[in-house]
Amino acid sequence: MHLWILLFIILLIPCEGICFDTDEVVLITSEKVMTLSVRVAKTPEEWQQGLIGTSGLEENEGMFFLFPREGIITFTTKSVSFPIDIILINKIGRVVGMFEDAYGDLNHASPFPIIASLEVKGGFCKKNGVKVGNLISPTGFRLIPKEQARPRQEDRKKVEAKLRANLEKHPDDPEVYEELAVFYTISGQSKKAAEIFQKLLSMEASAKRLNGMGVALANMGRREDAEQYFLRAIEKDPLFYWSYNNLIRIYRQKGDLNRAVSLLQEAVRVHPEFLEARLGLARLFLASGDLNSAENIIQEPGNKTEIPPEVVRMAGDIHLRKGNYKKAADAYVEYLRARPYDPHVSDLRVFIMTHKLKKTQVKE
């Protein structure tokens, strides 16, 4: 699994005289939609300043770090005077990881390439049910990578050196070993990762550790064993997004789509507002040609004011398969306002131009 991209390092070194731009971001979880006021750090000087000199954060406040491209980011909170939660965000606005109650001299490395991070008051994620797979959408700016970075071997070595330095300072801290195991997994050293996860699971079998063990085993070709760990992770935390994705990948490889559908149907039945499960189920229905079921499953329960762009995109895909090209084009226009960097953006724009401009062109 080659996920390594150019590394950025956030060093929280004191800077003075920086005036941050302010804005709002919308956080969409399975339980609620929240709007937070944030200061936006988008330059090296602003990244260095971060929350240094800040005495605390209110419940609806945060610091939003925006990077020019996706990368493996390392963080340290040694100069921050209070515990914070660091929420890690990829280029489609999805939460891919969290460091909760981060405080002190530990180094942290994002488990996947990220384009942004949101730092909030310690305990925020637990209090508000923030999970991997949730969505974060800025209101006044966009998560647009300026360029794609290339893998660099030296960056891997820097990350490993920082994480191993944690072991020297905190040899009895399980979280330190957990982050190192995640690093070994995503850097292709799955055997080392499995050895660490096995020891960690003997201490506490959390969903994150069970999933990590499953990924390491799957990367080693042990799919049957990996499947059991993913199932245990879901049993431990029924909203753990990544274990569902990993199981579906295994079932697809086996050609057992019915089992994948059953898995997500049960997740939606027990947790009706589990957005990621609904989208995954809609994709499976779409692939099988069951368009009505795909359309029904993405209908949001309740009266949420924010419709995630991924739901809008899925609606466009369903309209397209039904032959409702005008409705599909309208949905894609709305989607691209929020996700202009979609890798299929060129195809979508050609489709939009063809089906939204066709009528006008005929009149002319």
C-alpha positions, 0 to 999 in steps of 0.5 A: 500500500504505497500511500507516501507523499511529500511530508510536511512537518508542523513544528510549533515554534513561537512566532509573533505578530501573525493575524490569521484569517477567520472562517467557519467549517461544518462538521457532519457526524452520524449524530449531528451537524456542527458549525465551528468558528476557526482561525485558518493557518495556510502558510509556514509561518502560520503553521508554526504559530498555530495555537501557541500563545492561546490559553484555551478554546471554546467548544465551537472554536478551532484552528484549521491548518490547510496545506498545499498538497496531501502528505503524511504530516507530523505534529508535536504539541510540546509548545501548546499549553492545553490538551487538544484533539487533532482531526485529520482531513483528506482532500475530499473532506473526510476524517481519516484519523484523530489524535485525542487529548494530544499534549506534551512532547510526543510526535504524531504522524497522520496515518494517511495522506491529509490536506488539512487538520482541525485542532479543537478543545481536548475531549471534543471528539469524544463528546460530539461523537466524531469518528473516522469517516465523518465529513468536514466542509469549509464554508468560505474556502476550499480544500484544493490541492495545488499539486500532487506530491511524489513519494520520497524515501527520506520522508519515510525515514524522518517520520520513523525517526520521530516516532521511534524518538517517542519510544525513548521518551515514553517506553511504557505508553501504548499509544506510542507503539500504536502510532509506530505500528500504523506507520509500519503498516502504511510503509509496507512493513506489515510484519513489524506492524502485526507484531506490535498490534498483537502485543497491543491487543493483549492489553486492550482490544480496541476497534482501532487496534483490531482494524490495524491488525486486520490491515497488516494481515490483509497486506500479508495475504492472510485475508481470512484472518484479516476478515475476523479482525475487521468483524471484531472491530465492528463488533467493538465499534459499530460505527468504525468506518474503515473496518466496513470498507476493508471488509467490503474490499475482501468480500469483493475480492471473493466475489461475495457481493451479497455478504457485503450488502448484508453487512451494510444493510445491518449497519444502516438498520441499527444506525439509520444516520450512518452516512458512510454505510448508506453511501457504501450500500448505494454504490453496491446497489448501483453496481448491481443495477438496483437503481431504486434501492440505491436512490432510496438508501441515500435519502437522509433521515431527519431534517439535516440542513447540510447535504454532504457533497458525496450524497449529491454526487451519488444522486447524480450517478443514479440520475445518469444511470436512469437516463435523467441527464439534465438532473444528473448534470444539475447534481454534478454542478452542485457537487463540483462547487464543493469538490472541484478537485475530484479526479474525474472533474474533466469528465464531469465538466464535459458531461455538464457542458453537453447536457446543460448547454445542449438546449441553448445551443439548439436554440441558437 
